[in-house]
Amino acid sequence: MSTALIPGSFDPITLGHLDVITRISQRFTRVVVAVMTNDMHKYVPGTPEKHYMFTEEERTELARLSCAHLPNVEVISATGRLIDLVDRLGCDVIVKGVRNAVDFAYEQEHALYNRAHNPRAETLYLPADPAFDGVSSTLAREKMMAGEDLSGILPERVMQWINAHKRA
């Protein structure tokens, strides 16, 4: 059985994230989407602490709602080091979607760190579908705070949840 791990903060999960998850779910037997809480400040001095719009529980629920139609996708929440999660889950590969050279450079730095500290922690990069080049969680949060339309950025189930919980 081959297992792909797709980690991220998913604050919130976007159509771009869902596209990567869907495409990978067609190529691996099992896909684990890990809603991570970035706590690298605990491990790497000088790393700033990350702040989220949605709680860990909310981010996990939004990811579960978005992936409910994908039978081989499991959504979990996780803290700690990604390299330890790879071993705990028995993953074959970490998958990261990249939109551009900036994303690639950022992810490459993390991939090199991960592999240096755990040889099993190989990273597979999946180029973003051009339709989602401009889609990001940051853009979604900015539009939410401005009360703007989130169509084309967030999955329908996420928009429904946000509207039901008066977060937009």
C-alpha atoms as one frame of an Amber mdcrd trajectory, in Angstrom:
protein
   0.000   0.000   0.000   1.399   3.396  -0.948   0.693   6.366   1.305   1.085
  10.032   0.442   1.151  12.670   3.149  -0.120  16.147   2.285   0.694  18.478
   5.174  -0.333  22.088   5.540  -1.943  24.620   7.799  -5.023  24.831   5.538
  -6.131  28.159   7.065  -8.555  27.633   5.295  -8.363  24.837   2.734  -8.708
  26.242  -0.806  -9.688  24.930  -4.217  -5.970  24.786  -5.004  -5.346  22.521
  -2.012  -8.320  20.363  -2.970  -7.042  20.057  -6.546  -3.674  18.744  -5.316
  -5.383  16.333  -2.899  -7.725  15.056  -5.610  -4.945  14.539  -8.138  -2.759
  12.709  -5.621  -5.689  10.558  -4.463  -5.836   9.144  -7.994  -2.209   7.989
  -7.788  -1.797   6.672  -4.247  -3.687   3.972  -2.376  -3.944   6.103   0.762
  -3.665   9.868   1.180  -3.355  11.496   4.588  -4.094  15.200   4.727  -2.422
  16.476   7.885  -3.751  19.755   9.193  -0.622  20.967  10.925  -0.053  23.537
  13.588   3.271  25.122  12.762   5.291  24.999  15.952   8.771  25.222  14.424
   9.492  28.060  16.847   9.858  25.276  19.444  12.571  23.547  17.412  14.341
  26.317  15.483  15.342  29.393  17.514  14.287  32.653  15.881  11.407  31.088
  13.943   8.305  33.251  14.448   5.178  31.689  15.892   2.379  31.382  13.333
  -1.099  32.710  14.090  -4.246  31.276  12.500  -7.670  32.660  11.593  -9.313
  29.290  12.227  -8.685  26.958  15.148  -7.028  23.588  14.589 -10.414  21.903
  15.045 -12.078  24.230  12.519  -9.297  23.797   9.947  -9.552  20.026  10.330
 -13.347  20.081   9.983 -13.120  22.251   6.839 -10.586  19.854   5.316 -12.802
  16.869   6.169 -15.824  18.530   4.590 -13.802  19.313   1.464 -12.388  15.784
   1.094 -15.518  13.822   2.066 -16.063  12.675  -1.527 -12.576  11.110  -1.762
 -12.782   7.605  -0.239  -9.022   7.009   0.106  -8.333  10.375   1.776  -8.056
  10.627   5.543  -7.856  14.002   7.294  -6.046  14.288  10.611  -4.752  17.101
  12.769  -1.141  16.980  13.851   1.454  18.909  15.777   5.156  18.363  16.098
   7.716  17.678  13.436   6.657  16.544   9.987   9.589  14.133   9.841   8.228
  12.307  12.887   4.722  12.187  11.403   6.113  10.501   8.277   7.373   7.631
  10.431   4.284   7.440  12.674   1.995   7.107   9.658   4.323   4.967   7.548
   4.159   7.394   4.635   6.036   6.814   1.396   6.193  10.453   0.331   5.362
  14.017   1.395   3.448  15.887  -1.309   3.600  19.646  -1.710   1.764  21.641
  -4.355   3.755  24.501  -5.856   2.357  27.460  -7.796   5.561  29.211  -8.770
   9.314  29.554  -8.216   8.771  31.281  -4.856   6.689  28.344  -3.588   9.265
  25.893  -4.918  12.171  27.654  -3.187  10.264  27.745   0.109   9.259  24.087
  -0.117  12.720  23.000  -1.259  14.288  24.471   1.863  11.882  22.474   4.031
  12.306  19.310   1.949  16.074  19.430   2.336  15.757  19.905   6.094  13.251
  17.039   6.330  15.394  14.610   4.343  18.555  15.575   6.237  16.810  14.698
   9.503  14.858  11.680   8.240  16.014   9.904   5.058  12.483   8.486   4.620
  11.034  11.998   4.353  11.142  12.404   0.567   9.118  15.226  -0.970   7.194
  15.107  -4.229   6.296  18.452  -5.808   3.084  18.726  -7.778   2.760  21.788
 -10.004  -0.462  23.681  -9.406  -3.131  23.654 -12.049  -2.859  27.074 -13.767
  -6.496  27.715 -12.837  -5.355  27.963  -9.197  -2.122  29.950  -9.620  -3.492
  32.932  -7.731  -5.403  30.971  -5.097  -4.018  30.909  -1.569  -5.233  30.742
   2.007  -3.815  34.239   2.493  -5.996  35.572  -0.331  -9.010  33.763   1.119
  -8.442  35.309   4.562  -7.997  38.787   3.072 -11.232  38.456   1.090 -13.078
  37.115   4.142 -11.970  40.051   6.242 -13.053  42.455   3.487 -16.415  40.689
   3.117 -15.674  39.829  -0.525 -16.885  36.886  -2.612 -14.923  33.676  -2.079
 -16.148  31.877  -5.211 -13.303  30.344  -7.169 -11.104  30.328  -4.070 -12.791
  28.058  -1.520 -14.696  24.789  -1.932 -18.479  25.175  -1.761 -18.718  23.221
   1.513 -16.152  25.545   3.126 -18.083  28.633   2.023 -21.284  27.104   3.428
 -19.563  26.380   6.749 -18.160  29.899   6.953 -21.567  31.406   6.200 -23.257
  29.158   8.784 -20.692  30.162  11.402 -20.741  33.854  10.446 -16.988  33.946
   9.765 -17.192  35.838   6.475
